[in-house]
């Protein structure tokens, strides 16, 4: 990976056009990102012939990491996690009865940790300029997905035992959806950069 950091990520290039102070812009971006995470967490797209629907929460996580960079991205995802921790119904399968710490330490707990790791990973790739190339962005998205699945599967194995079909439960049903989301995100970020041109050079 190219370790030369660039000056700005996408959000830092677009946000100044809002005309507000830097801190107000950052607060607005964090609020917007949390809103997107909450909204997409509840979106599920049915897959014909499959019992598993495609969730859009991971798409938002990866895009926010890439667009916001590591610092603002982590602030956003941690703010989202804090809302879930205090009991708000912000996660994909959380309900009025199952939320907060009980939900976060359940079967999806490892994936929630993976969300935080993936946000940082995508932020670092974006800071290095990988968000302006479709090919490099695809590689970054794969790395982000790995950062989500590794703690997710490890936690499932810890909870239920490694004699259970952990891979069949927590990985293979989601590969098709993740491939689609990865392709969309890999196309979206470079396309947005083309729209803003050379603004961060």
Secondary structure, DSSP 4 states (H G I P E B T S, - for coil): ---PPPS--HHHHHGGGG-S-HHHHHHHHHHHHHHHHHHHHT-EE--TT-SPPEESHHHHHHHHHHHHHHHHHHHHHHHHHHHHHTT-S-STT--SSS-HHHHHTSTTHHHHHHHHHHHHHHHHHHHTTGGG-HHHHHHHHHHHHHHHHHHHHHHHHHHH-TTS-HHHHHTGGGHHHHHHHHHHHHHHHHHHHHHHTTTT-
